[in-house]
Each structure stands twice: as C-alpha cells, then as structure tokens.
Amino acid sequence: YDTNGIVIATNITTYRLFLDPAAISRKSQEDGVDYADIIAKGIAAIDTIGVSYEAVIKEAGYTRYKDRTLARNISEVEADAVRAFMLESEIDDMALLHLQATSKRYYPYNELACHVIGFTGGDGEGLYGLEYQYDEILSGTDGKYIGAKDSFGNELVYDYESYIPAIDGYNITTTIDVYIQAELEEQLKTTYHESGGKNRACGIVMDCETGAILAMAVYPSYDLNNPRTLTYQCEAIWQEACSKLKSCSLKEGSEEYKQYALELYCKATDKKQSQVKETFPDYETFAEKLKMELMMSSWLNKAVNEMYMPGSTFKVITAAMAYEENLVNDKDNNFVNCTGSATVLGQNIHCHYHKGHGSLSFAEGLQQSCNPALMKIGAQIGAERYLNYFETFGYFEKTGIDLPGESNPIYSTYSSFNTLELAVYSFGQTFKTTVVQQMRAVSAVANGGYLVTPHLVSSVTDENGSVVRSYDTNVRRQVVSAQICQEVAAILEEGVSGNGGAKNA
C-alpha cells in the first residue's frame, strides 16, 4: 500500500488453460468424434486468449502426454468464455480441457513508482525494488494439492488426496504517496524532454525530519505489468545498433566486423570496451544480448544504484561546516573577490560565472554559487577537518535505505586528500555519491542537523490489519547544530527570493 492505504501491488487470480491429449485421443476413438477439432475451433473463437486453431491441434497431437499448456495468465472473463464453450459443446465433464487457477502479481498503476516497487518473476519471487527487498515478508507459503496417479497417469481413488492450504504473506505499507509520486513523475518527464536528456532523470521527495520517502522516480519508466518490454528510448537505441551492424559493409565474422559490433554494443550500453571485451557476446547473438542489457539497465533505480558528482548542491554542506566552525562572518562584505577563477597548486579553477562576481560576502558567495568563495572557505576549514565533516555527513557510507543494490560512494582517503582535492570537493566535484545520499546530507541541514536514514516502508501488517512490525525514524547522529542550520537555511532562502542565483526556483 501507499501511505494513504491505496493498493499499489497485489495479486489477482488468473488461469492456465491446458488440455489432456491422451484423454482427447482415447475419447475420440471411443465416440468416433474429433474432439481435438471441436476444442480447437472453440478456443480459437475466443479472440482475446490469442491461441490459434493450428496451435491447439498441434498440442492435441502429443497423445503421449496428459497436460499440454495452451495459454497462461488468462483473465476471469476469458475463463468464463472457456467454461461457456465447454458447456455448450458438452465436453465439460469429459476431462479433456482444463482451467487451473493461478495467482499473478498485478500493479494497478502500471508504471507508477516502478523503480521503487520492482516486480516479480514467473514464480512470484521478487526480483527488483521493494518486491525483492521484502520478498520473504510478502511471500507467505504456497498451498499444495497432494494426490496419486497410476503408471498411466490416471488419477487414483480420492482416499489418497489431501489439501494443504496456503499461508498468506504479510502486507507492507510504504511511505510513498501516490499523488506526490505522480506529480514528481510528470515533472521529471517534462524536465527530461525540455532539457534534451541523454541519460535518465531521477528525483526524490523526502520528509527531511523522518527520512520517509514520499516519492522516488526515474524517467524513462517502464510498465511493471510488462517489464520485459523495452522502453521507447531503449527500443530506439536497440533498433539503431542492430540496423548499423546489419547494414555495415564489413565481412560477417571477420575481426573488423566483431570489433565494430563491440563498438556498437559499448556505445549503446554506455560501457567501456575493457568492461565487456571478455564477456562480449558472439555477434550472432548481438541483438538478443543487447536487448537484455538495455532492459536490465532500464530496471535500475538511478537514485540509489548509480553515482554522480553532486556539484553545487554540495555547497550547502561546505557552508554548514564553515558556520559550525565559526569561520565566516555575514557582515564581512569582502570575504572574497571573485575574478572568475582561482589558482590552487598551479591549477586554474574557473567559477561558473567566468566574468567574475567581484567582491562578495560568504553568504552572497553561497547565494551566487561562487566557486572561489567555497574554495576559500574549504582551505580555511583544512583537509583533515573537512574530511571529518565529510565522513560525519555520511559520505563514507551507504545510507542504509531499504532498497537493493545501493551503490558505495567514491571518495578520497585521508592519506591521499590534498589541497587541490579540497578545493574542488568544496563545490561538489571529483567525488561521487548517490542522489539518495546527497538528499540525506542536505536534509540534515534542513532538519536541524540530524542525519536520518531514508526509508520506504512504515509498517508490516497481517491479513487482519494488525501491525506486526513498524519502522520509526532512525537518527544516526547530529552533524551540526540546529542554530547553524537555521542560519544556512535563511541564506539559501534569500538566494531564491532575493537577488541570488536561484531565482528560477
């Protein structure tokens, strides 16, 4: 459920349609009636099932078998149509055609929160997202029918049969709000297309006081009910790569051909040749392997499973360090003179505003996102003290969010951290983190200085609605004081409402 009690993942009853070729053959000989023809015509007439006359005849020809599947996951409406046909054709009590009730995972909102919810495999086992993370809690225990058959596959007397009922799994209530989730996804889609995005876009809405994730989305998204269908972006990439390989003038099978296939594969998947050279698929299976690689990449949660350089959003953290250490004075209007760049260890590092901001207080430097201002304060903090804060803000560790595959951050150790790295770290470059990790650190400045663990599940309940387990706010530590947070927040707010560099916000 989402936080409002709206179902976002559930099970529905579907049916497997199968026939008994051995029984059909035997009954046809006994009665002098071609039951295979009758069944084939009846099933083919139910268009939505999608099984042709020829397919039924083919399966009915395997007369040594007692169970041949015609279709899986057919709906209740389609099952009713099969039952009506069986009654009308008077074969309902002949045990020639069967419907077996099965359970299928179903997602009412299709693509909504797909990278958070994840999906299950054919056996119902969770493969991605919350479905994987909480699979043991959600799964329960399958029921069983126990019977007996003779050596010819015929059912024996009912005394041998028994039934073990299924035990339901628990339900989980997430922190996701479907209304906020839908709005976030719409904004991401618009932003992605307006900016001409080449990689995927992601976003998070988090309650910074509790760490509850109210929305988390990646665009392009995929359909949870049909996860193995390529997104239109992946389909376009796949088609282009396959077309180029097929139409190239190189001799198929030659070393040049194989090298070209490798280059196409790496370009399509955004991987280096050294990463895939040893496991690169044979060119004959190029299309199939590329499709699978693109499909799997579209399932990954960019906000949790991929890393990026946070850039200027990290300046919030550097500013909090500076105020906590009492290194800046808002009344100092000449904290830095930005000429458009600054030199550190012989390296000229530019500000985003190449003409230079001129004379600025530190607060104005933060509001204008001035790199030299942040570099200067980073130098005043010092390398060891800076990395201490960096670690305290959680950049040396995973957040512990309850989603699978969270990436480890990439950062410098104390022994390798030099003055140049300190300068570029101060404005969020050269190290890599995840979006959810950056969200957690910035939230600590917003909530009064507390580093909280992001989470997506609020409670676990049984079939009666009784709470089996609940998840409260997990505060890891306090990283800066509440007063400092208020001061930094006020400066940031003025950067939006006043004459700062974030007026568009």
C-alpha positions in Angstrom: 0.0 0.0 0.0 1.0 3.6 -0.3 0.9 5.8 2.8 -2.8 6.6 2.1 -3.8 2.9 2.1 -4.1 2.7 -1.7 -3.1 -0.6 -3.2 0.0 -0.3 -5.4 0.9 -4.0 -5.8 -1.4 -7.0 -5.3 -2.3 -10.5 -6.5 -5.1 -11.4 -8.9 -6.4 -14.8 -9.9 -5.6 -15.8 -13.5 -5.9 -19.2 -15.2 -3.8 -21.7 -17.0 -5.6 -23.3 -19.9 -4.4 -26.8 -20.7 -5.7 -29.9 -22.4 -5.2 -33.7 -22.0 -4.1 -35.1 -25.4 -4.1 -38.7 -24.2 -7.7 -38.3 -23.0 -8.7 -36.5 -26.2 -7.3 -39.3 -28.4 -8.9 -42.0 -26.3 -12.3 -40.3 -26.1 -12.3 -39.5 -29.9 -11.7 -43.2 -30.7 -14.4 -44.4 -28.3 -17.1 -41.9 -29.5 -16.0 -41.6 -33.2 -15.9 -37.8 -32.7 -12.9 -35.5 -33.4 -12.8 -33.7 -30.1 -9.5 -32.0 -31.0 -11.2 -30.2 -33.8 -14.1 -29.2 -31.6 -11.8 -27.8 -28.9 -9.5 -26.1 -31.4 -12.4 -24.3 -33.0 -13.9 -23.3 -29.7 -10.7 -21.9 -28.2 -9.6 -20.1 -31.4 -13.0 -18.3 -31.4 -12.2 -16.6 -28.1 -10.0 -13.9 -29.7 -8.6 -12.4 -26.5 -6.9 -15.6 -25.5 -4.8 -15.5 -28.7 -4.5 -19.2 -29.3 -5.0 -20.3 -33.0 -6.8 -23.4 -34.3 -3.5 -24.7 -35.6 -1.8 -24.3 -32.2 -4.5 -26.3 -30.4 -4.3 -29.1 -33.0 -0.6 -29.2 -32.6 -0.8 -29.6 -28.8 -3.5 -32.2 -29.1 -1.2 -34.2 -31.3 1.1 -35.0 -28.3 -1.0 -38.0 -27.4 1.6 -39.5 -25.0 1.0 -36.5 -22.7 -1.8 -35.7 -20.3 -1.0 -32.0 -19.8 -0.2 -29.5 -22.6 -0.5 -25.8 -21.9 -2.4 -23.7 -24.3 -2.3 -20.3 -22.5 -1.2 -18.8 -19.2 -2.5 -15.8 -17.3 -5.9 -15.7 -18.9 -8.4 -13.5 -17.1 -11.6 -14.4 -15.3 -13.7 -13.1 -18.2 -11.7 -15.3 -20.7 -12.0 -18.3 -18.3 -15.8 -17.8 -18.2 -15.8 -17.8 -22.0 -14.0 -21.2 -22.0 -16.4 -22.6 -19.4 -19.4 -21.4 -21.6 -17.9 -23.1 -24.6 -17.3 -26.4 -22.7 -20.9 -26.4 -21.5 -22.3 -25.6 -25.0 -20.2 -28.3 -26.7 -21.0 -30.8 -23.9 -17.3 -31.6 -23.1 -17.3 -30.0 -19.7 -17.5 -33.4 -17.9 -15.1 -35.3 -20.2 -11.8 -34.1 -18.5 -10.4 -33.1 -21.9 -9.9 -29.4 -21.4 -9.0 -27.8 -18.1 -8.7 -24.4 -16.3 -6.2 -24.2 -13.4 -6.4 -21.2 -11.1 -3.1 -19.5 -10.5 -2.0 -16.2 -8.8 -0.4 -13.4 -10.7 1.3 -10.3 -9.3 -0.6 -7.2 -10.6 0.3 -3.5 -10.4 -2.8 -1.2 -10.7 -0.9 1.9 -11.7 1.4 0.1 -14.3 4.4 2.5 -14.4 3.9 4.5 -11.3 6.8 4.1 -8.8 8.1 1.2 -10.9 11.8 1.7 -9.8 10.7 1.6 -6.2 8.1 -1.2 -6.2 10.0 -3.5 -8.6 8.5 -6.7 -9.9 8.4 -10.5 -9.5 9.3 -13.4 -11.7 7.1 -16.1 -13.1 7.3 -18.0 -9.8 6.3 -14.9 -7.8 9.7 -14.3 -6.4 10.6 -10.6 -6.0 13.3 -9.6 -8.5 13.7 -5.8 -8.1 12.8 -2.9 -5.7 10.6 -3.5 -2.7 9.4 -6.7 -4.1 12.9 -8.1 -3.8 13.8 -6.3 -0.5 10.7 -7.6 1.3 10.2 -10.8 -0.6 10.3 -13.0 2.5 7.8 -10.9 4.3 5.4 -10.7 1.3 5.6 -14.2 0.0 3.9 -16.4 2.6 3.8 -20.2 1.9 2.2 -21.9 -1.2 -0.6 -24.3 -0.7 -0.5 -27.8 -2.1 -2.7 -30.5 -3.6 -1.4 -34.0 -2.9 -2.8 -36.8 -5.0 -1.8 -40.1 -6.6 -1.7 -41.4 -10.1 -1.1 -44.8 -11.6 1.7 -45.6 -14.1 -0.5 -44.5 -16.9 -1.1 -41.1 -15.3 -4.7 -41.8 -14.3 -5.9 -40.4 -11.0 -6.3 -42.9 -8.2 -9.1 -43.0 -5.7 -9.8 -39.9 -3.6 -8.5 -41.5 -0.4 -5.0 -40.6 -1.5 -5.8 -36.9 -1.9 -5.2 -34.2 0.6 -5.0 -30.4 0.6 -2.6 -28.2 2.4 -3.9 -24.6 2.4 -1.7 -21.6 1.6 -0.5 -19.3 4.3 -0.7 -15.6 3.3 2.3 -13.4 3.5 2.2 -10.1 5.3 1.2 -6.7 3.7 3.5 -3.7 3.7 2.5 -0.1 3.9 5.1 2.2 2.2 5.9 5.8 2.8 5.1 6.6 -0.9 2.2 9.0 -1.6 0.8 8.2 -5.0 -0.4 11.7 -5.5 3.1 13.2 -4.9 4.6 10.3 -6.8 2.5 11.0 -9.9 3.4 14.8 -9.7 7.1 14.0 -9.4 7.0 11.7 -12.4 5.2 14.3 -14.5 7.7 16.9 -13.7 10.6 14.6 -14.4 9.2 13.7 -17.8 8.8 17.3 -18.7 12.3 18.3 -17.5 13.9 15.3 -19.3 12.3 16.3 -22.6 12.8 20.0 -22.3 16.5 19.6 -21.4 17.2 17.0 -24.1 18.3 14.5 -21.6 20.7 11.8 -22.8 20.8 9.8 -19.6 17.9 9.0 -17.4 16.5 11.6 -14.9 15.6 10.9 -11.3 14.1 12.7 -8.4 13.2 12.2 -4.7 10.7 13.8 -2.3 11.7 13.1 1.3 10.4 14.1 4.7 13.7 15.5 6.0 12.6 15.2 9.6 11.9 11.4 9.4 13.7 10.1 6.3 10.4 8.8 4.9 10.5 8.8 1.1 7.2 10.3 -0.2 8.2 9.9 -3.8 11.1 8.5 -5.8 11.1 8.3 -9.5 13.3 7.6 -12.6 12.4 8.6 -16.1 12.0 6.9 -18.5 9.9 4.5 -16.6 8.7 1.0 -17.5 5.5 -1.0 -17.2 5.6 -3.2 -14.1 3.0 -5.5 -15.6 5.2 -5.9 -18.8 8.7 -5.3 -17.5 10.3 -7.1 -20.4 9.1 -4.7 -23.0 11.8 -2.2 -23.9 11.1 1.5 -23.1 10.8 3.5 -26.3 14.2 5.1 -25.7 15.8 1.7 -25.3 13.9 0.4 -28.3 15.3 3.2 -30.4 18.9 2.6 -29.3 18.5 -1.1 -29.9 17.0 -0.7 -33.4 19.7 1.8 -34.4 22.6 -0.5 -33.2 21.1 -3.6 -34.9 20.4 -1.7 -38.1 24.0 -0.4 -38.3 25.5 -3.8 -37.7 23.2 -5.4 -40.3 23.9 -2.8 -43.0 27.6 -2.4 -42.5 29.9 -3.4 -45.4 32.3 -5.4 -43.3 32.6 -9.2 -43.8 30.4 -11.0 -41.3 32.6 -13.0 -38.9 35.8 -11.0 -39.6 37.8 -9.4 -36.8 36.8 -6.0 -38.2 33.2 -7.0 -38.1 33.5 -8.2 -34.5 35.3 -5.0 -33.4 32.6 -2.9 -35.0 29.9 -4.9 -33.2 31.8 -4.4 -29.9 31.9 -0.6 -30.5 28.2 -0.5 -31.3 27.5 -2.5 -28.2 29.6 -0.3 -25.9 28.1 2.9 -27.4 24.5 1.6 -26.9 25.1 0.5 -23.3 27.5 3.4 -22.3 30.2 0.9 -21.3 33.9 0.8 -22.0 35.3 -1.9 -24.2 37.6 -3.1 -21.4 34.5 -3.7 -19.3 32.8 -6.0 -21.8 35.5 -7.4 -24.0 36.0 -10.6 -22.1 32.2 -11.3 -21.9 31.2 -9.7 -25.2 28.5 -11.9 -26.8 29.1 -13.5 -30.1 28.0 -11.3 -33.0 25.3 -13.9 -33.9 23.6 -13.2 -30.6 24.3 -9.4 -30.7 20.7 -8.3 -30.9 19.4 -10.6 -28.2 22.2 -9.8 -25.7 22.0 -6.1 -26.4 18.3 -6.1 -25.8 18.7 -7.9 -22.5 21.4 -5.4 -21.4 19.2 -2.4 -22.2 16.3 -4.0 -20.5 18.2 -4.6 -17.3 19.7 -1.1 -17.3 16.2 0.4 -17.5 15.2 -1.5 -14.3 18.0 0.0 -12.2 17.0 2.7 -9.8 19.2 5.7 -10.8 18.6 7.4 -7.5 20.1 4.5 -5.5 22.1 2.3 -7.8 24.1 4.9 -9.8 26.5 7.6 -8.7 27.1 11.2 -9.8 29.0 14.3 -8.8 26.6 16.5 -6.8 28.1 19.7 -7.9 26.8 23.0 -6.5 24.2 21.3 -4.3 27.1 20.2 -2.1 28.0 23.8 -1.4 25.2 23.6 1.3 27.3 21.1 3.2 30.5 23.1 2.9 28.7 26.2 4.1 27.3 24.3 7.1 30.9 23.2 8.0 32.1 26.8 7.8 29.4 28.2 10.1 29.7 25.3 12.5 33.4 26.1 12.8 32.7 29.9 13.2 34.9 30.7 10.2 32.6 33.2 8.5 31.0 36.5 9.4 28.0 37.6 7.4 28.9 41.2 7.9 32.3 40.7 6.1 31.3 42.1 2.7 34.8 41.5 1.3 35.1 37.8 2.1 36.2 37.0 -1.5 37.0 38.9 -4.6 35.8 36.6 -7.5 37.7 37.4 -10.7 36.2 34.4 -12.5 38.8 31.9 -11.3 41.3 30.9 -8.6 44.6 29.1 -8.7 45.4 26.1 -6.5 48.7 24.2 -6.7 49.2 25.7 -10.2 45.7 24.7 -11.4 43.4 27.5 -12.6 39.9 26.6 -11.5 37.0 28.6 -13.0 33.9 29.9 -11.4 30.7 29.1 -13.4 30.5 32.9 -14.0 33.7 33.4 -16.0 33.5 37.2 -15.8 33.7 37.0 -12.0 31.3 38.1 -9.3 33.5 40.7 -7.8 33.6 41.4 -4.1 31.2 39.2 -2.1 30.4 38.2 1.5 30.4 34.5 2.1 26.6 34.5 2.3 26.5 36.2 -1.1 29.1 33.8 -2.5 26.8 30.9 -1.5 23.7 32.6 -2.9 25.6 33.2 -6.2 27.1 29.7 -6.2 30.6 31.2 -6.5 33.3 28.6 -6.7 36.2 30.8 -5.4 34.2 31.7 -2.3 33.7 28.0 -1.5 37.3 27.1 -2.3 38.5 29.8 0.1 36.3 28.6 2.9 37.4 25.0 2.2 41.0 26.0 2.6 40.2 27.7 5.9 38.5 24.5 7.2 41.5 22.5 6.2 41.9 19.0 4.7 41.6 16.8 7.8 38.8 18.8 9.4 37.0 18.9 6.1 37.1 15.1 5.6 36.0 14.6 9.2 32.8 16.5 8.4 32.5 14.8 5.1 32.5 11.5 6.9 30.1 12.7 9.6 27.6 13.8 6.9 27.6 10.2 5.7 29.6 10.4 2.6 31.9 7.5 3.6 29.0 5.0 3.9 25.8 3.8 2.3 22.6 5.4 3.6 21.0 2.0 4.5 17.8 2.7 2.6 15.6 -0.3 2.3 16.1 -0.9 -1.4 18.5 -3.4 -3.0 21.8 -2.6 -4.7 22.6 0.8 -3.1 26.0 1.9 -4.6 29.0 2.7 -2.5 30.3 6.3 -2.7 33.7 7.1 -4.3 35.9 9.5 -2.4 39.5 10.2 -1.4 41.0 8.8 1.8 42.7 10.9 4.4 46.2 9.9 3.2 45.5 11.0 -0.5 43.5 14.1 0.2 45.5 17.2 -0.9 44.9 20.9 -1.2 43.7 20.7 -4.8 41.2 18.0 -4.0 40.0 20.1 -1.0 39.4 23.0 -3.4 37.2 21.0 -5.8 35.5 19.0 -3.1 34.3 22.3 -1.6 32.0 22.9 -4.6 31.0 19.2 -5.1 33.3 17.9 -7.8 35.7 14.9 -8.3 34.0 12.6 -5.7 30.9 10.6 -6.5 27.8 9.9 -4.4 24.2 8.7 -4.9 21.2 11.0 -5.2 19.7 9.5 -2.1 22.9 10.0 -0.2 23.0 13.7 -1.2 19.4 14.0 -0.2 20.1 12.6 3.2 23.0 15.0 3.8 21.1 18.2 2.7 18.1 17.1 4.7 20.4 17.1 7.8 20.9 20.8 7.3 17.2 21.3 6.7 16.0 19.4 9.8 18.3 20.9 12.5 21.4 18.9 12.0 20.3 15.3 12.3 21.4 12.6 9.8 18.4 10.3 9.3 18.1 7.0 7.4 15.9 7.2 4.3 13.3 4.5 4.2 10.3 3.4 2.2 8.3 1.1 4.5 6.4 2.4 7.5 4.7 -0.8 8.7 4.0 -4.5 8.2 0.5 -5.9 8.8 -1.1 -9.3 8.8 -4.3 -10.2 6.9 -6.4 -8.8 9.7 -4.7 -5.4 9.6 -2.8 -5.9 12.8 0.6 -4.3 12.9 3.3 -6.9 13.0 6.2 -4.5 12.7 6.6 -0.8 12.4 9.6 1.3 11.3 10.3 4.5 13.2 12.7 7.4 12.4 16.3 6.3 12.6 18.6 9.2 13.6 22.2 8.2 13.0 23.8 11.2 14.6 23.7 15.0 14.9 26.2 16.5 12.4 25.8 20.3 13.0 23.9 22.4 15.5 20.3 23.5 15.0 21.2 27.2 15.1 23.7 26.8 12.3 21.1 25.0 10.2 18.7 27.9 10.7 21.4 30.4 9.6 22.3 28.4 6.5 18.6 27.9 5.6 17.9 31.6 5.8 20.8 32.4 3.4 19.7 29.7 1.0 16.1 31.0 1.1 17.3 34.6 0.3 19.2 33.1 -2.6 15.9 32.2 -4.1 13.6 35.0 -3.1 16.2 37.7 -3.3 18.9 38.5 -5.8 20.7 35.1 -5.7 21.5 32.8 -8.5 18.5 30.5 -7.9 15.6 32.9 -8.8 14.1 30.5 -11.2 13.3 28.2 -8.3 
